[in-house]
Amino acid sequence: MRFFNTAGPCNPADHYMLPATARLPDVQLLLDQKAYFVVHGPRQSGKTTAMIALARQVTAAGRYAAALVSMEVGAAFNTDPGAAELAILSSWRMWADDLPVELRPPPWPEAPQGQRLAEALQAWCQALPRPLVLFLDEIDALQDTTLISVLRQLRAGYPNRPRAFPWALALIGLRDVRDYKVASGGSDRLYTASPFNIKVEALTLRNFSAAEVAELYTQHTHDTGQIFTPEALQLAFELTQGQPWLVNALARQAVQVVVRDPAQPVDAAAIRAAKELLIQRQDTHLDSLAERLREPHVRHVIEPMLAGRALDNVPGDDRQFVLDLGLVRRDPAGGLVIANPVYREVIPRVLARGPQDSLPRIHPTWLRSDGSLDVECLRDAFLAFWRQHGQPLLASAPYHEIAPHLVLMAFLHRVVNGGGTLEREYAIASGRMDLCLRYGDVTLGIELKVWRDGKDDPLERGLSQLDAYLHGLGLESGWLVIFDRRSDQPPISQRTSTRPHSAPLGGR
């Protein structure tokens, strides 16, 4: 029985999967041109699965001997290239077992440190009846002197192909060559392809299309009889934007947890429930995503995006780095946006963890006796909480610029943990973050603004933006929350207040 895979490469005997090489349409041309190239993409986007399938396909065609081998074991020896070489060559033998016996490597020759990989590749190529095509997976797990040594050995052997070095070769990893991690000259990245300047192309593994998501989910229907409604298929694509791990993980939660009876269809409500479960579980993929948020290059991009600021002063290298990680994408209408709605939910939730873990015990005074939400009591409870705890909690937020937003979200998470949801919207240059709290029959739209030094009072613009947001939600009233972060202001406890306003379109 096949299932939706969320751990490791896909196997067609065990997993629902699409033709792995369909998302790399130009790769065969590069192989035929004897190219050395890069394939990069976010973690768990199907790179290893695609390259295993490609290697088998190329080998079966009979012209080349193609193999995928991993460089990951060398990461334990990033300052000891000799030890890394030995570990890597040992692991290559295991990976090469996927080849027919006559195409596997011979015994590795004795060679001095710093030349072992090059001489091993030379011996392998000379022993083969066909040209060797090699895919080096997890290359960017290597860093520092070990990474430089490997890249230089590949460059040095390049002129000897195909008689004594691989006919074609690909580096497979998270990033392009210039973003590999190297401690050099005060930088933590290469910022250049010079140790591997034989690269002719860098390919990115694209996400699934909407049609491919439907095709993948339909395989489950063929095997089990359980259907996904058209609305569920559309929503699954919208939530994931085709990110392969998310597509599989969402379906896995839907069919194994939310709707376990295959006689029952998976509808849009089941997909939404699966999304919430997925976010709450914080599986490996989402957890590793969270770790990236603390990297300076990522923070330089994500923090102003959450704050609704433009990215004018963010270096282009940082923007490209975050694009390569798959955290953001270029919107067809222009500008960078968070890669998909699931990430858009995960990112602020993760960043609000510090303040949320620091919250004191809060009695739910915002609930009526029947368990429904009283919005006015919720407002009063937050104001009292903010006056007492706001100042110290701001220090626990990892992104200083949006610290007040994160504290408010942490408070609201305590509210929705009782049975509601909190949705977020934010966009570059909007100057705001929108929140939508749903609890039972109550929907509350909230607009967040920050008043900074040298800026005009954001009240009027905020009211206009809130009015438009409420109109989109079909609501007549909501909250405009303005955090005054100008210097030389009185303590929070003395300057926190609330008052009613009428908005330009009639909202309040």
C-alpha positions in Angstrom: 0.0 0.0 0.0 1.5 3.3 -1.1 1.3 6.5 1.0 2.3 10.2 1.0 6.0 10.5 1.8 7.4 13.2 4.0 10.7 11.7 5.0 13.6 11.1 2.6 13.6 10.3 -1.2 10.5 8.8 -2.7 10.3 5.2 -3.9 7.6 4.4 -6.5 6.9 1.1 -4.8 6.0 2.7 -1.5 5.0 6.3 -2.3 2.7 8.3 -4.4 5.0 10.3 -6.6 5.2 12.2 -9.9 7.8 11.6 -12.7 10.8 13.1 -10.8 12.7 14.5 -13.8 9.7 16.4 -15.3 10.7 19.5 -13.2 14.1 19.5 -14.8 13.4 19.6 -18.5 16.8 21.0 -19.6 19.0 18.6 -17.7 19.4 16.0 -20.5 20.8 18.7 -22.8 23.4 19.6 -20.2 24.5 16.0 -19.9 24.8 15.7 -23.6 26.9 18.8 -23.7 29.4 17.4 -21.1 28.4 20.2 -18.7 29.3 20.7 -15.1 26.3 22.4 -13.5 24.4 23.1 -10.3 20.9 22.0 -9.3 19.7 23.8 -6.2 16.4 24.2 -4.4 14.9 24.3 -0.9 15.1 21.4 1.5 12.7 18.6 0.8 11.7 19.9 -2.6 12.5 16.6 -4.3 16.1 17.1 -5.4 17.4 13.8 -4.3 14.4 11.9 -5.5 14.7 13.6 -8.9 18.5 12.9 -9.3 18.2 9.3 -8.2 15.5 8.8 -10.9 17.6 10.7 -13.4 20.7 8.6 -12.7 18.7 5.4 -13.2 17.1 6.7 -16.3 20.4 7.8 -17.9 22.2 4.6 -17.0 19.3 2.5 -18.4 19.6 4.3 -21.7 23.0 2.8 -22.1 25.1 5.7 -23.2 26.4 6.8 -19.8 27.0 5.3 -16.3 25.2 7.8 -14.0 25.3 7.7 -10.2 24.1 9.9 -7.4 26.5 10.0 -4.4 26.3 12.0 -1.2 28.9 14.4 0.2 27.1 14.8 3.5 29.3 12.6 5.7 32.2 14.9 5.0 30.4 17.7 7.0 31.7 16.2 10.2 35.3 17.1 9.1 34.9 20.6 7.7 38.3 21.7 8.9 40.0 18.3 8.1 39.8 17.7 4.4 41.8 14.5 4.6 39.4 12.9 7.0 36.5 14.2 5.0 37.8 12.6 1.8 38.1 9.2 3.4 34.5 9.4 4.8 33.1 10.6 1.5 34.8 7.8 -0.5 33.6 5.2 1.9 30.0 6.4 1.5 30.3 6.5 -2.3 30.7 2.8 -2.4 27.3 2.4 -0.7 25.6 4.8 -3.1 27.2 3.2 -6.1 25.5 -0.1 -5.2 22.6 1.2 -7.2 24.6 0.7 -10.4 25.0 -2.6 -12.3 28.1 -4.5 -11.0 30.2 -3.8 -14.0 29.7 0.0 -13.6 30.6 0.2 -9.9 33.9 1.8 -9.0 37.2 -0.1 -8.6 39.2 -0.1 -5.4 40.1 3.5 -4.6 43.8 4.2 -5.3 46.2 5.4 -2.6 46.5 9.2 -2.9 47.8 12.1 -0.8 45.4 14.2 1.2 43.8 16.9 -1.0 43.9 14.7 -4.1 42.0 11.5 -3.0 38.6 12.5 -4.6 40.2 13.5 -7.9 42.3 10.3 -8.2 39.3 8.2 -7.2 37.2 9.7 -9.9 40.1 9.2 -12.4 40.4 5.6 -11.5 36.6 5.1 -11.7 36.3 6.7 -15.2 39.2 4.8 -16.6 37.7 1.5 -15.4 34.3 2.1 -17.0 33.1 1.0 -20.5 31.0 4.2 -20.7 31.5 7.9 -19.7 30.7 8.6 -16.1 28.0 11.1 -15.2 28.1 12.0 -11.5 25.6 13.9 -9.3 27.1 15.1 -6.0 24.3 15.4 -3.5 24.4 17.6 -0.3 27.5 19.4 -1.5 26.7 22.4 0.5 26.7 20.4 3.7 30.5 20.9 3.3 32.1 24.1 4.5 35.4 25.9 4.9 38.6 24.2 3.9 37.0 20.9 3.1 34.5 22.5 0.7 37.3 24.5 -1.0 39.4 21.4 -1.4 36.6 19.4 -3.0 35.7 22.2 -5.4 39.3 22.7 -6.4 39.8 19.0 -7.1 36.8 19.0 -9.4 38.1 22.0 -11.2 41.5 20.6 -11.6 40.2 17.3 -13.0 37.8 19.0 -15.4 40.2 19.2 -18.4 40.8 15.4 -18.2 37.2 14.5 -19.0 35.8 12.1 -20.3 38.8 9.7 -20.4 40.0 10.3 -16.8 37.2 12.4 -15.2 33.4 12.5 -15.2 31.8 13.3 -18.6 29.3 15.5 -16.8 28.8 16.5 -13.2 26.2 18.3 -11.1 26.5 19.8 -7.6 23.2 19.2 -5.8 22.3 21.4 -2.8 20.3 24.0 -1.1 22.1 27.0 -2.7 24.0 28.0 -5.7 27.8 27.9 -5.5 28.3 31.5 -4.5 26.2 31.0 -1.4 28.2 28.0 0.0 29.4 28.5 3.5 33.0 29.4 3.9 34.7 31.2 6.7 36.9 33.6 4.8 37.7 37.2 4.9 35.1 38.1 7.4 32.3 36.6 5.2 30.3 33.4 5.8 29.7 32.8 2.1 31.8 32.4 -1.0 30.1 35.3 -2.9 31.8 33.9 -6.0 31.9 30.8 -8.1 35.6 30.9 -8.6 36.5 27.6 -7.0 34.0 26.0 -9.4 34.2 28.4 -12.3 33.6 25.5 -14.7 29.9 25.7 -14.0 27.8 26.4 -17.1 24.3 26.5 -15.6 22.4 26.7 -12.3 19.0 25.0 -12.4 16.3 25.3 -9.8 13.9 22.5 -9.1 10.4 24.1 -9.6 7.4 23.4 -7.4 4.5 21.3 -8.5 1.8 22.9 -10.6 -1.9 22.8 -9.7 -2.4 20.0 -12.2 0.5 18.0 -10.7 -0.9 18.3 -7.2 -4.2 17.0 -8.5 -2.4 14.2 -10.3 -0.5 13.2 -7.2 -3.6 13.2 -5.0 -5.6 11.2 -7.6 -3.0 8.4 -7.2 -4.4 8.0 -3.7 -7.9 7.9 -5.1 -6.9 5.1 -7.5 -5.4 3.1 -4.7 -8.0 3.6 -2.0 -11.1 4.9 -3.6 -11.0 8.0 -1.4 -11.6 11.1 -3.4 -10.4 14.7 -3.0 -13.2 17.2 -4.0 -12.3 19.8 -6.6 -12.4 22.5 -3.9 -10.0 20.5 -1.7 -7.5 20.1 -4.6 -7.7 23.8 -5.4 -7.2 24.7 -1.7 -4.3 22.3 -1.3 -2.5 24.0 -4.1 -3.3 27.5 -2.9 -2.0 26.7 0.6 1.2 25.1 -0.5 1.9 26.8 -3.9 3.1 23.3 -4.9 6.0 23.0 -2.4 6.5 19.2 -2.6 7.0 18.5 1.1 4.0 20.6 2.0 1.8 19.0 -0.7 2.6 15.5 0.7 2.4 16.5 4.3 -0.9 18.2 3.9 -2.4 15.1 2.2 -0.9 12.8 4.8 -2.6 14.7 7.6 -5.9 14.8 5.6 -6.1 11.1 4.9 -4.4 9.6 8.0 -5.7 11.9 10.7 -8.6 14.1 9.6 -10.6 11.8 7.3 -9.4 8.2 8.0 -12.3 6.5 6.5 -11.5 6.1 2.7 -15.3 5.9 2.0 -15.5 9.6 3.1 -14.3 12.3 0.7 -11.6 14.8 1.6 -13.2 18.2 1.2 -11.9 21.8 1.7 -12.7 21.8 5.4 -10.6 18.7 5.9 -7.7 20.4 4.1 -8.0 23.4 6.4 -8.0 21.1 9.4 -5.0 19.3 8.0 -3.2 22.6 7.6 -3.7 23.6 11.2 -2.5 20.2 12.4 0.6 20.5 10.2 1.5 23.8 11.6 0.9 22.7 15.2 3.0 19.6 14.7 6.1 21.6 13.6 7.5 18.6 11.7 11.1 18.5 10.7 10.7 20.6 7.5 8.8 23.4 9.3 11.2 23.2 12.3 14.3 23.6 10.0 12.5 26.5 8.4 12.1 28.1 11.8 15.8 27.8 12.4 16.6 29.7 9.3 14.7 32.7 10.6 17.5 33.5 13.0 20.2 33.7 10.3 21.1 37.4 9.7 20.7 37.1 5.9 17.2 35.8 6.4 16.3 38.3 9.1 17.3 41.2 6.8 14.6 40.2 4.4 11.8 38.7 6.6 11.7 41.4 9.3 10.9 44.3 7.0 8.4 42.1 5.1 6.5 41.4 8.4 6.7 45.1 9.3 5.3 46.0 5.9 8.3 48.0 4.9 10.0 48.2 1.5 13.2 46.2 0.9 15.1 49.2 -0.6 18.1 48.8 1.7 18.3 45.0 1.8 21.3 43.7 -0.2 20.5 41.8 -3.4 22.6 38.9 -2.2 20.4 38.6 0.9 17.2 38.7 -1.2 18.5 36.0 -3.5 19.7 33.9 -0.6 16.2 33.8 0.9 14.7 33.1 -2.5 17.1 30.1 -2.9 16.0 28.9 0.5 12.4 28.8 -0.7 11.1 31.1 2.1 10.0 33.8 -0.4 9.1 33.9 -4.1 8.7 36.6 -6.7 5.1 37.4 -7.2 4.0 37.6 -10.9 2.5 41.0 -10.1 5.9 42.2 -8.8 7.8 42.2 -5.5 8.7 39.4 -3.1 6.1 37.6 -1.1 6.3 34.8 1.4 6.5 31.5 -0.6 3.1 30.1 0.4 0.2 30.6 2.9 1.5 27.8 5.2 4.9 29.6 5.6 3.0 32.8 6.0 1.3 31.3 9.1 4.4 29.5 10.4 6.9 32.4 10.3 5.1 34.8 12.7 4.0 31.9 14.9 7.6 30.8 15.3 8.8 34.3 16.0 6.1 34.7 18.6 7.2 31.6 20.6 9.6 33.6 22.8 7.0 36.1 24.0 4.4 33.3 24.2 6.6 31.1 26.4 7.2 34.2 28.6 3.6 35.0 29.1 2.2 34.8 32.7 -0.9 32.8 33.4 -3.9 34.7 32.0 -7.4 34.1 33.2 -9.8 34.1 30.2 -12.0 37.0 31.2 -12.9 37.5 27.5 -15.2 34.4 27.5 -18.9 34.7 28.4 -20.6 32.0 30.6 -21.7 30.1 27.4 -18.1 30.0 26.1 -18.5 32.6 23.4 -16.0 35.5 22.9 -16.8 38.9 24.2 -14.7 41.3 22.0 -14.9 44.3 24.4 -13.7 42.1 27.3 -10.9 40.8 25.1 -9.8 44.4 24.4 -9.8 45.3 28.0 -7.9 42.2 29.0 -5.2 42.9 26.4 -4.9 46.5 27.5 -4.5 45.5 31.1 -2.0 42.8 30.1 0.0 45.2 27.9 0.2 47.9 30.6 1.6 45.4 33.1 3.7 43.1 31.0 4.4 44.8 27.6 7.7 46.4 28.3 9.6 43.3 29.6 8.0 41.0 26.9 9.3 43.2 24.1 12.8 42.1 25.0 11.9 38.4 24.5 10.9 38.9 20.8 13.6 37.9 18.3 12.8 40.6 15.7 13.1 43.9 17.4 11.3 45.9 14.7 8.1 43.9 15.0 8.4 43.0 18.7 5.0 44.6 19.6 3.3 42.6 16.9 4.8 39.4 18.2 3.7 40.1 21.8 0.1 40.8 20.6 0.1 37.6 18.6 1.5 35.7 21.5 -1.4 37.0 23.7 -4.0 36.2 21.0 -2.6 32.6 20.6 -3.6 32.1 24.2 -7.1 33.2 23.2 -7.4 31.0 20.2 -5.9 27.9 21.9 -9.3 27.5 23.4 -10.9 26.8 20.0 -10.2 29.5 17.4 -7.8 30.5 14.7 -5.5 33.5 14.0 -4.8 34.4 10.4 -2.2 37.0 9.3 -1.6 39.1 6.2 1.4 41.3 5.5 3.0 42.7 2.4 6.0 44.7 1.4 5.5 48.5 1.5 2.0 48.2 3.1 3.3 49.6 6.4 1.0 47.2 8.3 0.2 43.7 9.4 -3.4 42.5 9.4 -4.7 39.9 11.8 -8.1 38.0 11.7 -9.1 36.3 14.8 -12.0 33.7 14.5 -13.5 32.2 17.6 -16.9 30.5 17.3 -19.3 32.9 15.5 -17.1 35.9 16.2 -14.7 37.3 13.6 -12.4 40.2 14.6 -10.3 42.1 12.1 -7.2 43.8 13.6 -4.8 46.3 11.8 -1.4 46.8 13.3 0.7 49.9 12.8 3.8 51.4 14.3 4.5 55.1 14.9 8.3 55.7 14.6 10.6 58.6 15.0 10.3 61.1 12.2 7.0 59.7 10.8 3.6 61.3 10.8 0.8 60.0 13.1 -0.4 56.8 11.3 -4.0 57.1 12.7 -5.8 58.4 9.6 -4.0 56.1 7.1 -4.5 53.2 9.5 -8.2 53.9 9.7 -8.5 53.8 5.9 -6.5 50.6 5.7 -8.6 49.0 8.5 -11.8 50.1 6.7 -10.6 48.3 3.5 -9.6 45.2 5.5 -12.9 45.1 7.3 -14.8 45.5 4.0 -13.0 42.5 2.6 -13.9 40.5 5.7 -17.5 41.6 5.6 -17.3 43.3 9.0 -18.5 46.6 10.3 -16.0 47.1 13.2 -12.5 46.0 14.2 -9.4 47.2 15.9 -6.7 49.5 14.8 -3.7 48.9 17.1 -0.9 51.6 16.9 2.3 50.9 18.8 4.1 54.1 19.6 7.8 53.4 19.3 9.0 56.9 19.2 11.9 57.7 21.6 11.4 59.7 24.8 7.9 58.5 25.3 6.4 57.8 28.8 6.3 54.2 30.0 3.9 51.8 28.3 1.7 51.7 31.5 1.2 55.5 31.2 0.5 55.9 27.5 -1.7 52.9 26.7 -5.3 54.0 25.9 -8.2 53.2 23.7 -10.9 55.3 22.0 -13.6 54.7 19.3 -13.2 56.1 15.8 -15.3 56.1 12.6 -13.5 55.1 9.5 -13.8 56.8 6.1 -16.1 54.0 4.7 -18.2 53.8 7.7 -16.5 51.1 9.7 -15.5 51.7 13.3 
